[in-house]
Amino acid sequence: MITYDDFKKLDMRIGTIKAVKVHPEADKLYILLIAFDEEPDKQVVAGLREHYKEDELIGKQVVVLINLEPIKLRGIESNGMILAAVNRKDKAIIISPAKKIENNSKVH
């Protein structure tokens, strides 16, 4: 269990995927550029290649944990984490808003 104060530390925002590249060193990873409008774009490395084609991701709004400590994944820096649900068959489905909303909107 975590406390409510711990939960409040998570900064989750809506962003729009504006570019997708195949990670040159990993079969399962994409390098995504995500727009937050008022904030600088963020580069996020995500294990979505088995679940989405590149063109399915461009323009998609996603929930991103933006205050996660940066980490290098196979040599490429990732500055956040896209939230996704994984079903019993290990299929990842990205968490997206039901309706279009402004980028950088806070998720509570």
Beta strands, then each sheet from edge to edge (+ up, - down):
strand 1: 12-22
strand 2: 30-36
strand 3: 39-46
strand 4: 61-65
strand 5: 71-73
strand 6: 76-78
strand 7: 81-82
strand 8: 84-86
strand 9: 92-94
strand 10: 106-107
sheet 1: 3+ 2- 1+ 4- 7+
sheet 2: 3+ 2- 1+ 10-
sheet 3: 5+ 6-
sheet 4: 8+ 9-
end
